[in-house]
């Protein structure tokens, strides 16, 4: 690491130009290639996946995206001549728009697209492509054309995946707000404008390259449309934090009288090692999603890992080059003046950080118990976690998709927003007879509001019918209906025939997707924990440190999930935050959140314990190691946490429900991790365990490869100390020292 830093400092202009060239090149490539994201939730081998495949084979061209235009009047009926003339003319215009394959109007014939009270009606607009392939301009033309028919007495709203493209958050307000808050925190921490600008500049360059790289990655594999925002969210958070840790160590070197080049080299050789190690743990946690073998998550894992990898690379190469450019301006004017007048001074931990460290040392049992109680209370909502469909009914109340959803639910029942699609493969007359009898059985089934007639393809070997539930797509009752149809109703209809009826549709697809994830989640979490523990075992040569880290990570994830459930599933403040109404948690969210949260939680563990480990190697005194490590790192960890929390919470402004979930979950996890776990519970436990924190069987120590994240002089001090005979010395406790001071006073 020292050699890398030395080369970057000597060739600082070359390093900066190479990074800027990479940024410009990837940005140009992404602009020319355009995006190709795909939200493909279909899981191979599931019943809903087979239903979709059978439908595509049997009904060519039926796969285009279908959106709805809904109109409502409180006065009179939608069948009134004035309304019919106005809406009919609008639908004719819509039919002529580019990309529109067909328009199904309730005025053409009796299709059940008019509510019983006559106040609401809807038309179906079918595009010639799926929503992922529909240009936003075509969707906007549909919205503008339909909205032009609205009057004071006639409300017109639109719903569907293509229409949602027009509501996608635009601009980069969330990123700007997050970076602005981070800049303020950095300036308050450093007192130097130049020093506070470097972490932000480093993160922006690396995240910019990663963002463009993710756009290009979408042309090679399945990448979800929220992957770039997720990558930017994680990249800005960890990128600014990693640079903050290195700049802090660099400033400490300058205060001790080192030259700019020496201070930068030392910072990368020490803290830079921890940065690389922490980044590796984040990447491992993210890449753990690959074991689920879901193409949808593979793209997210690789995209986020690419972002973290680039932020680490920028922190240990671009940052030292930039530090050499600003020279001693990394220190504030006052710090430079004091250094010039008094020379290098020892930097001892003082203030609140030192007092807090001593306080934890004196009361480890009490503080540890309080921390456990707080984390347990926050984690309680996790027990009611419900994975399911988050649809347009959860959009903000001002969105046209939300208004269309509500109008359809009020006029036709909640199930019309998410009908189930039953697809059947036929082989002979017996199958057809059995299928013709199925609608009657479905209509008599609990939870079914209506059943459409059976539609056969031209070859007569495939049929489709639609089942409208009497509950909303995201309701547990709809999921129970899917199970009822698959386990009871359909098997009875298929008995004695070769008929094969498959249940598909939005709710069925999400249930199948969630089922696969839940089934593989224990394996996934186990692999991520095991790999993280292995890395910590190699780094700190201890069994206790990895086990405590695993427990802390699980606690942080559980607490964060509890907060997410309370806000998004229970609806505590979701409308107030502009995040829409309460609803279930996305099926893919637990996996992605576990990956990211485990990685971020490991970051603070590494930075906190690595300083304790250095002190332990030099002195062999566990109490001193924990006290000094906490006192020296708690301030920078808290500053880093405030920055990361600010960046994550800023993404609530994105207007995207999924990204807002990530932002709140990550912000909550970092807050709990930094302010409760790492600066309270971890040091309390380490004080209680004493020297057992650093215990490792000798036979295991011999066979494990060595990964050194501590400075060489620390290891040399530990080796030298091991050769000196140990003398038993009674060290007074913190309480005894307090008693002595009281008596002396």
Secondary structure, DSSP 8 states (H G I E B T S, - for coil): -HHHHHHHHHTHHHHHHHHHHHHHHHHHHHHHH----------TTSHHHHHHHHHHHHSTTTTS-EEEEEEE-SSS-TTSHHHHHHHHHHHHHHHTSTTEEEEE-TTTS--S-B-TTSSEEEEEEEESS-GGGS-HHHHHHHHHHHHTT--SS-EEEEESHHHHGGGS--S-HHHHHHHHHHHHHHHHHH--HHHHHHHHHHHHHHHHHHHHHHHHHTTTS---TTHHHHHHHHHHHHHHHHHHHHHHHHHHHHHTT--HHHHHHHHHHHHHHHHHHHHHHHHHHHHGGGGG--HHHHHHHHHHHHHHHHHHHHHHTHHHHHHHHHGGGGS-HHHHHHHHHH--------HHHHHHHHHHHH-HHHHHHHHHHHHHHHHGGGGG--B----GGGS-TTSHHHHHHHHHHHHH-GGGGS-EEEEEE--SHHHHHHHHHHHHHHHTSTTEEEE---EE-TTSSEEEEEEEESS-TTSHHHHHHHHHIIIIIHHHHHTTS--EEEEEEHHHHHHHHHHHHHHHHHHHHHHHHHHHHHHHHHHH--HHHHHHHHHHHHHHHHHHHHHHIIIIIS-SSTTTTT--S---B-TTHHHHHHHHHHHHHHHHHHHHHHHHHHHHHHH--HHHHHHHHHHHHHHHHHHHHHHHHHHHHHGGGG--HHHHHHHHHHHHHHHHIIIIIIIIIHHHHHHHHGGGGG---HHHHHHS-----S-HHHHHHHHHHHHS---------HHHHHHHHHHH-
